[in-house]
Amino acid sequence: MKLVSPIRRAGRPGLRSVRAPLSAAVLASTLLGLHTAPASAVERAQPSAAAAAAPLEYSDRLIVRYRSAAEADVPSAGLQLRAHAAAQPFGTHMKHLRRLGTGAHVFQLDRPMPQDKLQQMARALQNGDADVEYAEPDLRMRPQFVPNDAKYAKQWNLFEPTTGLNLPTAWEKSTGAGVVVAVVDTGVRPHVDLQANLLPGYDFVTDRSTANDGNARDADASDPGDWTVADECGEGWPGESSSWHGTHVAGIAAAVANNGIGVAGVAHGAKLLPVRAMGRCGGYTSDIADGMIWAAGGKVSRVPANKTPARVINLSLGGASRTCSTTYSEAIKAVRQRGAVVVVAAGNENMSVARSTPANCADVVVVTAVKRNGHRASYANYGTAVDLAAPGGDTGAGILSTLNSGTRKPAKDTYAGYSGTSMATPHVAGVAALMLSVNPKLTPTQVETLLKASVRPFPGNCTGCGKGMLDANMAVDAAITARSLTVQGAPGP
């Protein structure tokens, strides 16, 4: 991950053009290495521990939940006045932006501020208004992957005995049919190897300046590209070509198989629900949270209902934060109540996962990455919160998946190998879909329990990588066994 600072906000309604020290881990809180171009992707150097801890995180939004306004689209004039008053001592103005699907409200500041100041403002608001249940910064998230320039004709991650998923055997029992997998990411291109499995999704990006599609929220979840120019996402940011990150993640999870072309997805019989929540420079926590809730079939204000709720939600994204935000916690709780499993990338800073959110949240399946030889990948986060590991690739052996050849705007369909915990995560999401296909009655907790109970031992050094390596065949067998026990009247896991 390359750390950068600051961001320029120009030409955005309600904001002055400012420069503030922003890090890549903040701005979108951690795109841990956007790629330069499909044909020449370069792996970023890993920062030192001191460098990773130094940059301040900035945002220009607060999330506030009111006890008396949870069901209202707009808080009362009195509540808004007290929120505005709380911001004044910090030299900024605050206005109401919108209501979240969780019932909380998003407020817009007139300039980006460091996270510590935002937390002070949030505490001042909460302490000064008895009607405030909680207030917290609305941080930005970024896709989690480390690109590389290796392309492989074979998908070693699916079948090789060392770290492959043992999928050919698993596919004899399940392909994920009947299950919807949501990819909350940069959007998904209508790639020829994805089209047959793509459902109508939604674009939850609210920031027009980073949406890159000419508008804010709409029903078009396709990825217009997330390219940036130098210094756009922070001072020292070199500028990068479009990553097509969501398209790559979607292909790993559920690319079409047996069509004579391209690659096979882990759950190629499942359907893909594209949920666009990140654009140029990443995406806000609030947009991601709304995307999660909508994906699971929950209600989000001013957004049409999702007619194809997902049972699995893939979050190949993250940001630097020592605690899980209340917004993420509430969104995770909401989608789990609707039966959806949340699978999250551990992050790519080669540090403790306790410092990466939403991987440090409770009730999610946290995935780190192994190399082709079974050792922990050089970039992969680790720690007690990690549940299991899956193939993420590393230098010289990436994960091959669907992509686009455009450096800025969409061009031709193509394929490329990327590396990162972003790539490891959809392997697990795909296997969760295989399990739910043979046993739809599994709860999110049961899916997580069975995944961790059916892993293989690590063939290499992988301290802090969870219970073991993902094994699709063993996981599907475990789901089938749980179904049989339920039918026979015995308690499930």
C-alpha positions as CSV (number, residue, x, y, z in Angstrom):
1,M,0.0,0.0,0.0
2,K,1.3,3.4,-0.9
3,L,0.5,6.1,1.7
4,V,-0.3,9.5,0.3
5,S,-1.5,12.9,1.6
6,P,-3.6,15.2,0.8
7,I,-6.7,15.3,-1.3
8,R,-7.9,18.2,-3.4
9,R,-11.7,18.8,-3.4
10,A,-12.5,21.1,-6.3
11,G,-15.8,22.0,-7.9
12,R,-17.9,20.0,-5.5
13,P,-21.2,21.6,-4.4
14,G,-21.1,22.7,-0.8
15,L,-17.4,22.3,-0.4
16,R,-14.5,24.7,-0.8
17,S,-11.4,23.7,-2.8
18,V,-9.0,22.6,0.0
19,R,-5.8,20.6,0.4
20,A,-5.6,18.5,3.5
21,P,-3.2,15.8,4.4
22,L,-5.0,12.6,3.4
23,S,-3.6,9.1,3.2
24,A,-4.6,6.4,0.8
25,A,-5.7,4.3,3.7
26,V,-8.0,7.1,4.6
27,L,-9.3,8.6,1.7
28,A,-10.9,5.5,0.8
29,S,-9.4,4.1,3.7
30,T,-7.2,1.6,1.9
31,L,-7.2,0.6,-1.5
32,L,-4.0,-1.2,-0.7
33,G,-2.6,-0.9,-4.1
34,L,-4.7,0.2,-7.1
35,H,-3.3,-1.1,-10.3
36,T,-1.8,0.9,-13.1
37,A,-3.2,-1.1,-16.1
38,P,-4.3,-4.6,-16.8
39,A,-1.3,-5.2,-19.2
40,S,1.3,-3.8,-16.9
41,A,0.1,-4.1,-13.3
42,V,2.8,-3.5,-10.8
43,E,2.9,-4.7,-7.2
44,R,3.3,-1.8,-4.7
45,A,6.1,-1.9,-2.1
46,Q,4.9,-2.5,1.4
47,P,5.3,0.4,3.9
48,S,7.1,0.2,7.1
49,A,5.1,-0.1,10.3
50,A,6.0,3.5,11.2
51,A,4.8,4.7,7.8
52,A,1.6,2.7,8.0
53,A,0.8,4.3,11.3
54,A,1.8,7.9,10.6
55,P,-0.8,9.4,8.1
56,L,-3.9,11.0,9.5
57,E,-7.3,9.9,8.2
58,Y,-9.6,12.6,6.8
59,S,-13.3,12.7,5.9
60,D,-15.9,15.3,5.3
61,R,-18.9,13.5,6.8
62,L,-20.4,12.4,10.1
63,I,-22.9,9.7,10.8
64,V,-25.4,10.4,13.5
65,R,-28.2,8.3,14.9
66,Y,-31.1,10.0,16.7
67,R,-33.3,8.2,19.2
68,S,-36.4,10.2,18.0
69,A,-35.6,10.5,14.3
70,A,-34.6,6.9,13.2
71,E,-37.6,6.6,11.0
72,A,-37.6,10.1,9.6
73,D,-35.9,10.9,6.2
74,V,-34.9,14.3,7.6
75,P,-34.2,15.2,11.3
76,S,-36.2,18.0,12.8
77,A,-35.0,21.6,12.4
78,G,-34.0,21.6,16.1
79,L,-31.9,18.5,15.8
80,Q,-30.1,19.9,12.7
81,L,-29.5,23.2,14.5
82,R,-27.8,21.4,17.4
83,A,-25.7,19.4,15.0
84,H,-24.7,22.6,13.2
85,A,-23.8,24.2,16.6
86,A,-21.6,21.3,17.5
87,A,-19.5,21.8,14.3
88,Q,-19.0,25.6,14.8
89,P,-16.3,25.4,17.5
90,F,-14.3,23.3,15.0
91,G,-14.4,26.0,12.3
92,T,-16.7,24.1,10.0
93,H,-20.4,24.0,9.0
94,M,-22.5,20.9,8.8
95,K,-25.7,20.1,6.8
96,H,-27.9,17.1,6.6
97,L,-27.2,14.9,3.6
98,R,-29.4,11.8,3.8
99,R,-30.8,9.0,5.9
100,L,-29.0,5.6,6.0
101,G,-30.7,2.3,5.7
102,T,-29.8,1.7,9.4
103,G,-31.9,4.6,10.5
104,A,-28.9,6.9,11.1
105,H,-28.3,10.1,9.3
106,V,-25.3,11.4,7.2
107,F,-24.2,15.0,7.7
108,Q,-21.9,16.8,5.2
109,L,-19.1,19.2,6.4
110,D,-17.9,22.0,4.3
111,R,-14.3,20.7,4.3
112,P,-12.4,17.4,5.0
113,M,-11.1,17.1,8.6
114,P,-8.7,14.7,10.3
115,Q,-10.3,11.7,12.0
116,D,-9.3,12.7,15.5
117,K,-11.1,16.1,15.1
118,L,-14.1,14.4,13.6
119,Q,-14.2,12.1,16.7
120,Q,-14.0,15.1,19.0
121,M,-16.8,16.7,17.1
122,A,-18.8,13.5,17.3
123,R,-18.3,13.3,21.0
124,A,-19.3,17.0,21.4
125,L,-22.5,16.4,19.5
126,Q,-23.3,13.2,21.5
127,N,-22.5,14.8,24.9
128,G,-24.4,18.0,24.0
129,D,-27.6,16.4,22.7
130,A,-29.4,13.8,24.7
131,D,-31.3,12.7,21.6
132,V,-28.1,11.5,19.9
133,E,-27.7,7.8,20.3
134,Y,-24.2,7.8,18.6
135,A,-22.1,9.9,16.3
136,E,-19.0,8.8,14.4
137,P,-16.8,9.8,11.4
138,D,-18.0,8.5,8.0
139,L,-14.6,7.1,6.8
140,R,-13.9,6.1,3.2
141,M,-13.0,2.5,2.2
142,R,-10.9,1.3,-0.7
143,P,-10.6,-2.0,-2.5
144,Q,-8.3,-4.5,-1.0
145,F,-5.8,-5.9,-3.5
146,V,-2.2,-5.9,-4.5
147,P,-1.9,-6.0,-8.3
148,N,0.9,-7.8,-10.1
149,D,1.9,-8.3,-13.8
150,A,1.7,-12.1,-14.0
151,K,-0.9,-13.7,-16.2
152,Y,-1.6,-17.4,-16.1
153,A,-3.5,-19.6,-18.4
154,K,-4.4,-22.0,-15.6
155,Q,-6.4,-21.3,-12.5
156,W,-4.1,-23.0,-10.0
157,N,-6.2,-21.6,-7.2
158,L,-9.1,-23.9,-8.0
159,F,-7.5,-27.3,-8.2
160,E,-3.8,-27.5,-7.4
161,P,-3.2,-29.9,-4.4
162,T,-1.1,-27.5,-2.4
163,T,-3.4,-24.5,-2.0
164,G,-6.2,-25.1,-4.5
165,L,-9.8,-25.3,-3.4
166,N,-10.5,-28.9,-4.5
167,L,-13.3,-27.5,-6.6
168,P,-13.7,-30.2,-9.3
169,T,-14.9,-32.6,-6.6
170,A,-17.1,-30.0,-4.9
171,W,-18.7,-29.1,-8.3
172,E,-20.0,-32.6,-8.6
173,K,-22.3,-31.8,-5.6
174,S,-22.9,-28.0,-5.9
175,T,-22.3,-25.2,-8.3
176,G,-24.1,-22.5,-6.2
177,A,-27.4,-22.7,-8.1
178,G,-30.2,-20.7,-6.5
179,V,-27.9,-18.5,-4.4
180,V,-27.2,-14.8,-5.0
181,V,-23.8,-13.4,-4.2
182,A,-23.5,-9.6,-3.8
183,V,-20.2,-7.9,-4.8
184,V,-20.1,-4.6,-3.0
185,D,-17.3,-2.9,-4.9
186,T,-16.5,-0.5,-7.8
187,G,-19.2,-1.9,-9.9
188,V,-19.1,-4.8,-12.4
189,R,-18.6,-4.6,-16.2
190,P,-21.0,-6.7,-18.3
191,H,-18.1,-9.0,-19.2
192,V,-18.9,-11.8,-21.7
193,D,-17.8,-14.3,-19.0
194,L,-20.1,-12.8,-16.4
195,Q,-23.2,-11.7,-18.3
196,A,-25.2,-14.9,-17.9
197,N,-24.9,-14.7,-14.1
198,L,-25.3,-10.9,-13.7
199,L,-28.5,-9.6,-12.0
200,P,-29.7,-5.9,-12.1
201,G,-27.7,-4.1,-9.3
202,Y,-27.6,-0.6,-8.0
203,D,-25.1,2.3,-7.8
204,F,-24.8,3.6,-4.2
205,V,-22.1,6.2,-4.8
206,T,-23.4,9.5,-3.6
207,D,-20.3,11.7,-4.2
208,R,-20.6,13.1,-7.8
209,S,-17.0,14.2,-7.8
210,T,-15.8,10.7,-7.4
211,A,-18.6,8.7,-9.1
212,N,-17.1,9.2,-12.5
213,D,-20.4,8.4,-14.2
214,G,-21.9,11.9,-14.3
215,N,-24.4,11.4,-11.5
216,A,-24.9,10.1,-8.0
217,R,-27.1,7.1,-7.1
218,D,-28.9,5.3,-9.9
219,A,-29.8,1.8,-11.1
220,D,-26.7,1.4,-13.2
221,A,-24.1,-0.7,-11.2
222,S,-21.7,-1.0,-14.1
223,D,-18.2,0.2,-13.5
224,P,-17.3,3.4,-15.5
225,G,-13.7,3.2,-14.4
226,D,-11.9,4.5,-11.3
227,W,-8.9,6.1,-12.9
228,T,-7.2,9.0,-11.2
229,V,-4.7,11.7,-12.1
230,A,-1.7,12.7,-10.0
231,D,-2.5,14.2,-6.6
232,E,-6.3,13.7,-7.1
233,C,-6.6,11.3,-4.1
234,G,-3.8,12.9,-2.1
235,E,-0.5,14.7,-2.4
236,G,2.0,12.3,-3.9
237,W,-0.7,10.0,-5.4
238,P,0.8,9.2,-8.8
239,G,-2.4,8.8,-10.7
240,E,-3.6,5.4,-11.9
241,S,-5.5,3.6,-14.6
242,S,-8.9,2.1,-13.9
243,S,-8.6,-1.1,-11.8
244,W,-11.9,-2.8,-12.8
245,H,-11.6,-4.3,-9.3
246,G,-15.3,-5.3,-8.9
247,T,-15.2,-7.1,-12.2
248,H,-12.1,-9.1,-11.2
249,V,-13.7,-10.0,-7.8
250,A,-17.0,-11.0,-9.4
251,G,-15.2,-13.3,-11.8
252,I,-13.5,-15.2,-9.0
253,A,-16.8,-15.7,-7.1
254,A,-19.1,-16.6,-10.0
255,A,-17.8,-16.3,-13.6
256,V,-19.7,-18.5,-16.0
257,A,-18.3,-22.0,-16.6
258,N,-18.6,-24.6,-19.3
259,N,-19.1,-21.9,-22.0
260,G,-15.9,-22.7,-23.8
261,I,-14.2,-19.3,-23.0
262,G,-12.3,-17.6,-20.3
263,V,-12.3,-18.7,-16.6
264,A,-14.6,-20.6,-14.3
265,G,-15.9,-19.0,-11.1
266,V,-16.0,-20.7,-7.7
267,A,-19.8,-20.7,-7.6
268,H,-20.5,-20.5,-11.4
269,G,-24.1,-21.7,-10.9
270,A,-24.8,-18.7,-8.6
271,K,-26.1,-15.3,-9.6
272,L,-24.0,-12.1,-9.1
273,L,-25.6,-8.9,-7.7
274,P,-23.4,-5.9,-8.5
275,V,-23.5,-3.2,-5.8
276,R,-21.4,-0.2,-6.7
277,A,-20.2,1.7,-3.6
278,M,-16.8,2.9,-4.6
279,G,-15.5,5.2,-7.4
280,R,-12.5,7.3,-7.9
281,C,-10.4,7.4,-4.7
282,G,-12.6,4.8,-3.0
283,G,-16.0,5.0,-1.3
284,Y,-17.7,6.1,1.9
285,T,-18.6,3.8,4.8
286,S,-22.2,5.1,4.6
287,D,-22.5,4.2,0.9
288,I,-21.1,0.8,1.6
289,A,-23.4,0.2,4.5
290,D,-26.5,1.2,2.5
291,G,-25.2,-1.1,-0.3
292,M,-25.0,-4.0,2.1
293,I,-28.4,-3.5,3.5
294,W,-30.0,-3.2,0.1
295,A,-28.2,-6.2,-1.2
296,A,-29.7,-8.4,1.6
297,G,-33.2,-7.1,0.8
298,G,-33.4,-4.3,3.4
299,K,-35.0,-0.9,2.9
300,V,-32.9,2.1,1.9
301,S,-34.6,5.5,1.5
302,R,-35.2,6.6,-2.0
303,V,-33.8,3.4,-3.5
304,P,-36.1,0.8,-5.2
305,A,-36.4,-2.5,-3.4
306,N,-34.0,-5.3,-4.3
307,K,-36.0,-8.1,-5.8
308,T,-33.1,-10.6,-5.7
309,P,-31.7,-10.5,-2.1
310,A,-28.3,-11.9,-1.6
311,R,-27.4,-14.7,0.8
312,V,-23.7,-13.9,0.6
313,I,-22.1,-10.4,0.6
314,N,-18.5,-10.0,-0.5
315,L,-16.5,-7.0,0.9
316,S,-13.1,-6.9,-0.8
317,L,-12.4,-3.5,0.7
318,G,-11.3,-1.9,3.9
319,G,-9.7,1.0,5.8
320,A,-7.3,1.7,8.6
321,S,-9.2,2.0,11.9
322,R,-8.5,0.4,15.3
323,T,-12.2,-0.2,16.0
324,C,-15.2,-1.4,14.0
325,S,-17.6,1.6,13.4
326,T,-21.1,1.4,14.8
327,T,-22.3,2.0,11.2
328,Y,-20.7,-1.2,10.0
329,S,-21.8,-3.1,13.1
330,E,-25.4,-2.1,12.5
331,A,-25.3,-2.9,8.8
332,I,-23.7,-6.3,9.5
333,K,-26.4,-7.0,12.1
334,A,-29.1,-6.0,9.7
335,V,-28.0,-8.2,6.9
336,R,-27.3,-11.2,9.1
337,Q,-30.9,-10.9,10.4
338,R,-31.9,-11.4,6.8
339,G,-29.8,-14.5,6.5
340,A,-26.8,-13.1,4.6
341,V,-23.2,-14.1,5.3
342,V,-20.7,-11.2,5.2
343,V,-17.3,-12.2,3.9
344,V,-14.5,-9.6,4.4
345,A,-10.9,-9.1,3.2
346,A,-8.4,-9.0,6.0
347,G,-6.4,-6.3,4.3
348,N,-3.0,-5.9,2.6
349,E,-0.8,-3.9,5.0
350,N,1.1,-6.9,6.4
351,M,-0.1,-5.9,9.9
352,S,-2.6,-7.0,12.6
353,V,-6.1,-7.3,11.2
354,A,-7.3,-5.6,14.4
355,R,-6.3,-2.3,12.8
356,S,-8.3,-2.8,9.6
357,T,-12.1,-2.3,9.3
358,P,-14.5,-3.9,8.5
359,A,-12.3,-6.9,9.1
360,N,-12.1,-6.0,12.8
361,C,-15.9,-6.2,13.1
362,A,-17.8,-9.0,14.8
363,D,-19.9,-11.6,13.0
364,V,-18.1,-11.5,9.7
365,V,-16.0,-14.1,8.0
366,V,-12.5,-12.6,7.8
367,V,-10.2,-14.0,5.0
368,T,-6.5,-13.6,4.6
369,A,-4.4,-14.7,1.7
370,V,-1.9,-17.5,1.0
371,K,0.6,-17.8,-1.9
372,R,0.7,-20.6,-4.3
373,N,3.0,-22.5,-2.0
374,G,0.7,-22.2,1.0
375,H,2.7,-19.6,3.0
376,R,1.1,-16.4,4.1
377,A,1.2,-13.8,1.3
378,S,3.8,-11.0,1.8
379,Y,1.1,-8.3,2.0
380,A,-1.6,-10.2,3.9
381,N,-2.9,-9.0,7.3
382,Y,-3.0,-11.5,10.1
383,G,-4.2,-12.0,13.7
384,T,-6.8,-13.7,16.0
385,A,-9.7,-12.1,14.1
386,V,-8.8,-14.0,10.9
387,D,-11.1,-17.0,10.4
388,L,-9.4,-18.8,7.5
389,A,-7.2,-18.3,4.4
390,A,-7.7,-18.7,0.7
391,P,-5.5,-18.3,-2.4
392,G,-4.7,-14.6,-2.9
393,G,-1.5,-15.0,-5.0
394,D,1.7,-13.1,-4.8
395,T,4.6,-12.0,-7.0
396,G,4.7,-14.3,-10.0
397,A,1.5,-16.1,-9.4
398,G,-1.7,-14.0,-9.3
399,I,-5.3,-15.0,-9.4
400,L,-6.6,-15.1,-12.9
401,S,-10.1,-13.5,-13.4
402,T,-12.3,-11.3,-15.6
403,L,-11.1,-7.7,-16.4
404,N,-11.4,-4.9,-18.9
405,S,-8.6,-3.6,-21.2
406,G,-9.5,0.1,-20.8
407,T,-7.0,2.3,-19.0
408,R,-9.7,4.9,-18.2
409,K,-13.0,4.2,-19.9
410,P,-14.3,0.7,-20.6
411,A,-12.8,-1.1,-23.6
412,K,-12.6,-4.8,-24.4
413,D,-13.2,-7.7,-22.2
414,T,-10.0,-9.3,-21.0
415,Y,-8.4,-11.4,-18.2
416,A,-5.6,-10.8,-15.8
417,G,-3.9,-12.1,-12.7
418,Y,-4.2,-9.9,-9.6
419,S,-3.0,-10.6,-6.0
420,G,-4.4,-9.6,-2.6
421,T,-6.8,-10.4,0.1
422,S,-9.4,-8.9,-2.2
423,M,-8.8,-12.0,-4.4
424,A,-8.8,-14.4,-1.5
425,T,-12.2,-13.2,-0.2
426,P,-14.4,-14.1,-3.2
427,H,-13.1,-17.6,-3.0
428,V,-14.7,-17.9,0.4
429,A,-17.8,-16.1,-0.7
430,G,-18.2,-18.5,-3.6
431,V,-17.8,-21.5,-1.4
432,A,-20.4,-20.1,1.0
433,A,-22.7,-20.0,-2.0
434,L,-21.9,-23.7,-2.8
435,M,-22.8,-24.6,0.8
436,L,-26.1,-22.6,0.8
437,S,-27.1,-24.1,-2.5
438,V,-27.1,-27.6,-0.9
439,N,-28.4,-26.4,2.4
440,P,-30.4,-23.2,2.2
441,K,-31.4,-23.4,5.8
442,L,-27.9,-22.7,7.1
443,T,-27.7,-19.5,9.2
444,P,-24.8,-17.0,8.8
445,T,-23.3,-18.3,12.0
446,Q,-23.6,-21.9,10.8
447,V,-21.9,-21.1,7.5
448,E,-19.0,-19.5,9.3
449,T,-18.7,-22.4,11.8
450,L,-18.7,-25.0,9.0
451,L,-16.2,-23.1,6.9
452,K,-13.7,-23.0,9.8
453,A,-14.4,-26.6,10.7
454,S,-13.7,-27.9,7.2
455,V,-10.3,-26.3,6.4
456,R,-7.1,-28.0,5.5
457,P,-3.8,-27.6,7.4
458,F,-1.3,-25.0,6.0
459,P,1.5,-26.5,4.0
460,G,3.6,-23.5,4.7
461,N,4.2,-20.8,7.4
462,C,0.9,-19.0,8.0
463,T,0.9,-17.7,11.5
464,G,-2.3,-15.7,12.3
465,C,-4.1,-17.0,9.3
466,G,-7.1,-18.5,11.1
467,K,-8.2,-22.2,11.4
468,G,-6.6,-23.3,8.1
469,M,-6.9,-23.2,4.3
470,L,-10.3,-23.1,2.5
471,D,-11.4,-26.5,1.1
472,A,-14.5,-26.3,-1.1
473,N,-15.2,-30.0,-1.1
474,M,-14.9,-30.4,2.6
475,A,-17.1,-27.3,3.2
476,V,-19.8,-28.6,0.8
477,D,-19.7,-32.0,2.5
478,A,-20.1,-30.3,5.9
479,A,-23.2,-28.4,4.6
480,I,-24.7,-31.6,3.3
481,T,-24.0,-33.4,6.6
482,A,-25.7,-30.6,8.5
483,R,-28.7,-30.9,6.3
484,S,-28.9,-34.6,6.9
485,L,-28.7,-34.1,10.7
486,T,-31.5,-31.5,10.5
487,V,-33.7,-33.9,8.5
488,Q,-33.1,-36.6,11.1
489,G,-34.0,-34.3,13.9
490,A,-30.5,-33.9,15.3
491,P,-29.3,-30.4,16.1
492,G,-27.3,-28.7,13.5
493,P,-24.0,-26.9,14.0
